Amino acid sequence: MRPSFPLGVDILEWKKAGEFYRLHRDRLTHWLTTDEKKFIAGKKKPHEAFAMIFAAKEAVSKALGIRVSGPDALKAIHLKPRTSRKFHILNHAALEVTLSRHPRYVVACCLPVSV
């Protein structure tokens, strides 16, 4: 049974995201949009900004029911940061992602804008 509205949630541990960012930061720019790169570059802790972007993209992919495998799939999801905790999805105007920060995790929730 399909839900009556799209919903996607992702949780990402800060520590794991930081390790991934440090190992792959030079290659990450290949699948980030200009707005996403600016969001990361403008933060004091770029690895945490990356974690927020990654969790948001994962939540969007779950809400849309698309399989994410590899950088090309993640690059297809274009996020426009509205605030430090809300992203607008450029290629799906009816959806937005809200982020919650916790001491060990970031949680991204993708819902229709009207909900």
N, C-alpha and C positions, 0 to 999 in steps of 0.2 A: 504494500500500500504506500503510495506517495503522499508526503505531507502536503497540506493545503497551501503552504507557503515555504519558500526556501529557508533553510536554517543550516548553518555550519559553525562548528565550534572547534577550536584548536588550543592546546595548552603546550607551552614550550618552556623548558627549564633554562633559566638565565645562564647557568654554568655551562651546559652543553652547547648552547647557542654561541657563547663566547669562545669556546674551544674551536667550534666549527668556523667562526668568523676569523679567528687568528690564523687558522690553517689555510683558508681559502679566500681571504679578502681580495686578493688580486684578481681572481677569476669571477667573483660575484658581480662585478660591474657589467658583465656580459648579459646578465638576465634581469638587471634592475633598470627601471625607467629613469629619466632625468629627475623627475620629482622625488622618486624614492632615494636616489643618490644624494640629492640635496638634503632630504630629511635626515639621512644617516650622517652626512658630513657636518650638519649643523648641531649635532649633539655632543656633549662632553664625553659620553660613553657610547661610541659608535656601535660596539657589539650589542648593546641593549636595543638600540634603534633598529639594527638588523634583525634582532629577534622579534621585534614588534612587526616589522614588514613581513618576515617569513611566516609568522603565526597568522597574520591577517590573510596572506595569500592562501595558506592551507585552509583557513576557515571558508574563504570564498570558493575554493575548489570543491569543498564538501557541500556547500549550499547549492552550488550549480550541478552537483553530481558528475563532475568531470574528474578524470584520473590524472593525477599529477605525477609525471615521471620524467625527471631530468629538468635542466635549466630552461629549455625551450617552453615547456608547459607552464612553468612559473612566470616566464617573461610575458606570456599571453594575458596575464592578469595585471591590469594597470591600476595602481593605487594612487590616489591624490590625497595626501595628508591635509585634513581640515583643521585639526588641532593635534596635540600630542597624544590624544586618545581616541580620535575618530578619523577614519579613512573613507573616502568616497571611491567607489569603483567606477572608473571612467567608461569601461565598455559594458557596464550593467548599472545604469543610472538608478534603478529602483532598489538597489541594495547599498548598505553601508556596513562598515566594520567598526565595532566598539571594542576598545582594549581595556583590560583590567590588569593592574600591576599588583603582584604579591611579592613577598620577600624572596621566594625561590622560583616563581613562575610568572609568565605573562599569559593571559587568557584572551583569545580573540573570539568574538562572537559576530557572525555575519547574519543580518536579518534584513527583511524589506524595510525601506525607509519609513513607511507608514505605520509599522508596528511599534 
